[in-house]
Amino acid sequence: MGCKMERVFDRRPGILESEDEIRNLKQMGMTKIQHLRGKRGTFEKFDDWDFGFVSDFDIRIWDFAATAFHYGQAEREGMALRHIPVMVEEVVTCLRCEPHRTFVDATLGCGGHAVEILKRTGPDGTLIGVEWDEDAIAEAREVLAPFGKRVKIFRENFVSLPEILKDSKIESVDGILLDLGFSSLQLEKGERGFSLQKEGPLDMRMDNRIEPTAADLVNQFSAKEIEKVLSEYGEERWAKRIAQSIVYERERRPILTTQGLRKVVYQTIPRRFQSRSIDPATRTFQALRIKVNEELENLKAILETGWKSLGKGGRMCVISFHSLEDRLVKEAFRNLAKKGTKGLLEEGAMRILTKKPITPSEEERSKNPRCRSAKLRCAERV
């Protein structure tokens, strides 16, 4: 079975066109895991199992099986191999997508949400797409081509939204969407440096025009600086020990690849403390990615200024995927709502529409396991 699985790993998920083949692959992953854990019986769906004490390779079998199934399903529905957008129906409902309106997808990605926004705002609604990932823009242009001049795409960071609208002679918009997750397209390409599973340069830049790379940080920061990054952005309890190990290892040879860094983390965290549900290096990779792309600083900036681009009744929707992001969104909306109540903002403020964040339905989580941690918050300008 090992040889067969290795052959399957060399194939792109979308090539698995046969539903029987996909189901067989899923069952192979489950059977392998059950064998290792000494359990009997079968699992009916993704939600019926937990990771337990299984090897990383076996978790990769399961992850690949899940990805193959969902990409294969998307392909059969006409979505080819594109990224699966999260909570599409909830987003378009919160934004109140209607004809004659103008919306901003400030994290355009591969265009998943944008397609539905444009469908709901036809025949004359417009969309401004902002994206700084060149690969994602290429995908989005292809997906959005049928909508012609109703779409304008800018390769910029979303913090530049006020300038983009000003240059486009747009005074205000009816809605702004921020989807803070990163796409499967980025994970698929090992050369981008985001993947825990694929060998590639330790890059992690969303935009290859910016500096520094993750490799620069890992090989140039002091142990104290690395510890701070891992602690603040990854909430990594082993931050100090990992930072010391990184400094020790790079004195022997530079850490330039994803698997090189992953190996250091694996060897540093005691086996008995390694998580059963996520890769032990996940928090380290997350922290470095956030630092390289200044994700939290950019999010703070757009939350402080973006709402001013909304017309009266315009709405801002933000989808976050981890607690650091969600906390910033929650606090920013609360502050704007509070200021508005006290009349401290002459321009107007926001009214929170989601007292509790909206999360994916059970059906969506079963179809797209990677959306499990998503939280949608929405506020309206008053």
Secondary structure, DSSP 8 states (H G I E B T S, - for coil): -HHHHHHHHTS-GGG---HHHHHHHHHHHHHHHHHHHT--S--SSGGG----S--HHHHHHHHHHHHHHHHHHHHHTT-TT----SSHHHHHHHHT--TT-EEEETT-TTSHHHHHHHHHTTTT-EEEEE---HHHHHHHHHHHGGGGGGEEEE-S-GGGHHHHHHHTT---EEEEEEE-S--HHHHH-GGGS--SSS--BS---SSTTSS--HHHHHHHS-HHHHHHHHHHHH--TTHHHHHHHHHHHHHHS---BHHHHHHHHHHHS-GGGS-SSS-TTHHHHHHHHHHHHTHHHHHHHHHHHGGGGEEEEEEEEEEE-SHHHHHHHHHHHHHHHHHHHTT--TT--EEES-SS-B---HHHHHH-GGGTT-EEEEEEE-
